[in-house]
Amino acid sequence: MAGQDTWRSIPLHYAIIEELERRGGSAKDIELYRALRSRVDVTFSEFLHALMKLEMQGLVYVSVLRENLRNVELLRKP
C-alpha cells in the first residue's frame, strides 16, 4: 500500500484542507482526489479514510450527491 512505505512531507489531512481552501471551500471528491494525487502519493482508499476522519472532527462535511460522487465542504480550519 502506497503511503505506508515512506513519510509524507505534508500530512494528508492538511493537504485536503489546503486544496479545499484553494477551491473556495467546496469540491467534488474525485476532483479533490485528482488534485491531491498530483502532489501527494495517496490511494483513493486512504483519501476516503482521511475525509472520514476530517468529517468526524467537524472540519469538513461530506454529502452524497449520487452513487460514487460526494461533495466535500470545508466547515472550519483546524
C-alpha positions in Angstrom: 0.0 0.0 0.0 1.5 3.4 -1.0 1.9 5.9 1.7 2.9 3.4 4.4 6.3 2.9 2.9 7.6 6.5 3.5 6.6 9.6 5.4 4.7 12.2 3.6 6.2 15.7 3.6 2.8 17.1 4.5 0.1 15.2 6.3 -2.8 14.1 4.1 -5.5 15.9 6.1 -3.6 19.2 5.8 -3.2 18.7 2.0 -7.0 18.1 1.8 -7.8 21.2 3.7 -5.3 23.3 1.7 -6.9 22.1 -1.6 -10.4 22.8 -0.3 -9.3 26.4 0.6 -7.7 26.8 -2.8 -11.1 25.8 -4.4 -13.2 28.1 -2.3 -14.2 25.7 0.4 -16.1 23.1 -1.7 -15.2 20.4 -4.3 -16.4 17.0 -5.6 -14.4 14.1 -4.1 -13.0 12.9 -7.4 -11.8 16.4 -8.4 -10.2 16.8 -4.9 -8.6 13.4 -5.2 -7.1 14.1 -8.6 -5.7 17.4 -7.4 -4.1 15.8 -4.4 -2.8 12.9 -6.4 -0.6 15.3 -8.4 1.0 16.5 -5.2 0.8 13.5 -2.8 1.2 9.8 -3.3 -2.2 8.6 -2.0 -4.6 5.8 -2.8 -8.4 6.5 -3.1 -9.0 4.4 -0.1 -6.5 6.4 2.0 -8.1 9.6 0.7 -11.6 8.5 1.8 -10.3 7.4 5.2 -8.8 10.9 5.7 -12.1 12.5 4.6 -13.9 10.4 7.2 -11.5 11.5 9.9 -11.9 15.1 9.0 -15.7 14.8 9.0 -15.7 13.1 12.4 -13.5 16.0 13.7 -16.1 18.5 12.4 -13.7 20.1 9.9 -15.5 19.1 6.7 -18.9 18.0 5.6 -19.3 15.2 3.0 -22.6 14.9 1.3 -23.5 12.2 -1.2 -24.8 13.6 -4.5 -25.3 10.3 -6.2 -23.7 6.8 -6.1 -19.9 7.2 -6.1 -20.0 11.0 -6.1 -19.6 13.1 -3.0 -19.4 16.9 -2.3 -16.8 17.9 0.3 -17.3 21.3 2.1 -14.8 22.9 4.4 -16.5 23.9 7.6 -13.6 25.3 9.6 -9.8 25.3 9.7 -8.1 23.1 12.3 
